[in-house]
Amino acid sequence: MKGQGEGGSVVVETEAGEYAGRPAAEDWRPAEGDKVSVSVRPEAIRIAETEDGSLGEIMETTYLGDIIQYRIRMHAGVEIQVSEMNPRQVLAKGVGVTLEVHPENVVILQE
């Protein structure tokens, strides 16, 4: 854990970037420096294409009609899957991206 965020959220630094979220248990607050796990549903993540400051790169795109599944390799080496509902555009393999997720969709778990 890195610190406290707005509205009682907890800020964590991960290999996929820095995110604010809520602890899984109401009676538990991690201390700064504690090792925690982060849970985010793939459809809660928003992808933003970027030319500078990207956190990762699209490795694979699977178009499924009303859903696109992306496999993204983060610069730290970890790979994640993101599902985008009702896509307006399809991002190509090799595109640099950043990830955005609202803190209410991030759950912080004790290790």
C-alpha positions in Angstrom: 0.0 0.0 0.0 1.2 3.5 -0.8 -1.2 5.8 1.1 -4.7 7.1 1.6 -6.9 8.5 -1.2 -10.0 10.6 -1.4 -13.2 9.5 0.3 -11.6 6.8 2.4 -10.0 5.0 -0.5 -6.5 3.4 -0.3 -3.9 4.1 -2.9 -1.7 1.2 -4.1 1.2 1.0 -6.5 1.1 -2.0 -8.8 3.0 -3.3 -11.8 0.0 -2.0 -13.8 0.2 1.5 -12.4 -1.1 3.4 -9.3 -4.7 2.9 -8.3 -7.1 4.0 -5.6 -9.6 1.5 -4.3 -11.6 0.4 -1.3 -10.6 -2.3 1.3 -12.5 -5.5 0.9 -13.4 -5.6 4.6 -14.9 -2.6 6.3 -13.0 -3.2 9.6 -9.6 -3.5 7.9 -7.3 -0.7 6.7 -3.8 -1.6 5.4 -0.9 0.3 6.8 1.5 2.1 4.5 4.0 -0.3 3.0 1.8 -3.4 3.6 1.7 -5.9 0.7 -1.9 -6.2 -0.7 -3.6 -7.7 -3.7 -5.8 -5.7 -6.0 -9.0 -7.0 -7.7 -10.5 -5.3 -10.7 -13.1 -6.8 -13.1 -11.8 -6.6 -16.7 -14.8 -4.7 -17.9 -14.3 -2.0 -15.3 -11.0 -0.9 -16.9 -10.9 1.8 -19.5 -8.1 1.9 -22.1 -6.7 5.2 -23.3 -4.4 5.3 -26.3 -1.3 7.4 -25.7 1.8 8.4 -27.6 3.8 9.4 -24.5 3.7 8.0 -21.0 2.1 4.7 -21.8 1.9 2.0 -19.1 1.7 -0.9 -21.6 1.2 -2.2 -25.1 -1.6 -4.1 -26.7 -0.4 -7.6 -27.5 -3.6 -9.2 -28.8 -7.1 -8.0 -29.8 -10.1 -10.4 -29.9 -13.3 -8.8 -31.4 -16.4 -10.6 -30.2 -19.2 -8.3 -31.7 -20.4 -6.2 -28.8 -17.2 -6.9 -26.7 -13.5 -6.5 -27.5 -11.0 -8.4 -25.3 -7.5 -6.9 -25.2 -4.4 -8.6 -23.8 -2.0 -5.9 -22.6 1.6 -6.3 -21.5 2.6 -3.7 -19.0 6.1 -2.3 -19.1 6.8 -4.0 -15.8 6.2 -7.3 -17.6 2.8 -8.3 -16.2 0.0 -9.1 -18.6 -3.6 -8.2 -18.0 -6.9 -8.8 -19.9 -9.3 -5.9 -20.4 -12.9 -6.3 -21.9 -14.4 -3.3 -23.5 -18.2 -3.3 -24.0 -19.7 -1.7 -27.1 -16.4 -0.5 -28.6 -16.3 2.6 -30.8 -12.9 1.6 -32.2 -10.6 -1.3 -32.1 -7.0 -0.6 -31.0 -4.3 -2.5 -32.9 -1.5 -4.7 -31.7 1.5 -2.6 -30.6 -0.5 0.5 -29.6 0.8 2.1 -26.3 -2.0 2.5 -23.7 -2.7 3.7 -20.2 -5.4 2.2 -18.0 -8.1 4.1 -16.1 -10.4 2.6 -13.5 -12.8 4.3 -11.0 -11.8 3.7 -7.3 -15.3 2.1 -6.6 -14.3 -0.7 -9.0 -11.0 -1.5 -7.3 -11.0 -3.8 -4.3 -8.0 -4.0 -2.0 -7.4 -7.5 -0.4 -5.3 -8.6 2.4 -2.4 -11.0 1.5 
